[in-house]
C-alpha cells in the first residue's frame, strides 16, 4: 500500500486483489447468460446483478512443480493463470452451483478497479458454456437471485431501472449484444487482443463519473475496442448510468 496525492487530497492506494469472473452462456434463440444479484447487505456492489466470480484464494494456486498449460493471458505466468482459472471454477460452483473445469474457460477481458476505490480487484473475465444436465441455483447468502437473460433483455431491464449493472458488466453485455450465437461469441473472443482496462475516475461538486479508454476525457489505448458508452455517471449513490460522450 502506498500514499499519493489524488484529486487534491492525500489518499491511500490499495493494492488490487486478483479475482476471476465467468460469463456462462446457454444455448437458445437468442442465447442467454447467467447473472446473479448481490445481497443488499454486502459491502461491495450491493444489489447489483453480476457474473459469478470472486477473488483468488491461496488454495487456488497450483502446487509447485505442477505441469500446467501455456497461459492464454499474455501478461500472466502459467501458475498465475492457473490460479485465476481455479478461482473462476470454484466461485462458479459456490455461487451458482455450476461445475466446469479450468480448461472449459476461454479468456475474454481484464478489468482493474480504479485507484480511488477502497476495495480493488484485478479481475480476469472468462467465457464458459453451460454444461448439459446441471441446474444452477444461487447460494442464498452473498447472492439473492439468479437469472438467465439475453443481452437485449438485460439492457431493457436496466433501462427500465429493474436491474443495477456495474460498468464492466454493462460494457460486457453491450459487447455480447451484436453476436447471433454462442459460437459467434467464442469466435469473437478468440480473435480479440485482451488489454487491461482501468476506468478513469472524476469527482466534482456536482458529478461522480467513470470514464473508459476512448472517451474524450480518457485517451484510447492500443487494441481496445471502444464501446458504445465510454462514461458512467453515478446516480442516487448506487446506479452507474452509461452515457455516450
Secondary structure by P-SEA (a helix, b strand, c coil): cccccccccbbbbbccccbbbbbcccccccbbbbbbbccccccccccccccccccccccccccccccccccccccccaaaaaaaaaaaaaaaaaccccccccccccccbbbbcccccccccbbbbbbbcccccbbbbcccccccbbbbbcaaaaaaaaaaccccccaaaaaaaaaacccccaaaaaaaaaabbbbbbbbbbbbcccccccccccccccccccccccccccbbbbccccccccccc
